[in-house]
Amino acid sequence: MSRVLFVYPNINTQEGFNHGVAALSGALRAAGADTKLLNLSDSLYDLPDKNSILDEVSAFDPDLICFSVMTQQYKHAVEIARAIKERFAFPLAIGGVHCAMVPDEVAREKLFDYIGIGECDVALPRLLKAIKEETDVTAIDNIWALRDGDYVRNPVGAFPDLDTLPPKDFEIFDLDHMLSKMNGWMSLLSSRGCPYACSYCFNHKIMERYQEEAGAKASSYLRRYPLERILNEARSLKERHPGIETFIFDDDLFTLGEKEVIEFCKGYK
C-alpha cells in the first residue's frame, strides 16, 4: 500500500481545520493509499523539535510527503522540508493557496520535487500512482515537476467535479482534541470558489489562471457540493464526535444562491 504523509505547519496562528488536506487525503484513500498528518499547531499541541519530526517521518516511511500552506506558513514548510531533504530521499510536494498565487517564487527554491497548482483532487492520486509505478510524472495537469534542475510547468486542468469526489477524510485530524480547543466549533464547506474579483482576495487570481490555462469560464468558479452530501457530513460528524456544538460554514459566499440556501435550511432542520 502506498503511503502519503501530510505536513500542515499551522504555526503561530489559531487552530484551524484544513479542508484541502481532508479532501486530498480522502481522494488518496479512495485510490487505495494510506495517509497520515503531522499537524504542527502550537495552538493545539507542544511543537515537536526537528529531530522528533524526522523520527515521525522515518517511522511512517512515506512514498510521498505533501505540505499544504498559506503564505504565513510557507517559511515553516521550507525549514521542515530542508531538514527532511538533508536526511531522506522521500519526494516532497507542496500545494495550497500560496503555491497557486506565487508558484514561480516556490519554484525558485528548487526544494520541492512537485508543486501543486490549483485544485489537485485528481492530480495528486495520479502523481502518487506515477511515482509508485515509476512512470512519467511530468505530464500531469496541476503539477509542476522538478527535472534536471528546472520545473516542467504543466497547466491546470478542468475543475474537479464536486458531485463525484470521494468523501473528505475528516478523521486525518485529531478532531476531538481540536473540538476541545475550539469550543466545539466544526468547519464545513458547502461550496468552492467565488464569482467576484475583490482586490484584497486571492480568488480572482485563481480564476484568471483557470481561464488562461484551462479555458474555464468565470461563472464556473463557484461550485456547490450536493446538498445531501453536506447534510450527511454534518450528521456523520456529529454522530462520531458528540463534542461538536456548532457547525461553521467557511464558504466564501454561503448565502449567494437564495434557492440553495433555502433548500439547505430545510434539510438541516
Helices and strands as residue ranges (DSSP letters): E 3-8, H 19-30, E 34-39, H 50-60, E 64-68, H 71-87, E 92-95, H 97-101, H 103-109, E 114-116, H 123-133, E 143-147, E 150-153, G 170-172, H 175-181, E 185-188, E 191-192, H 203-214, G 218-220, E 223-224, H 227-240, E 246-249, H 258-268
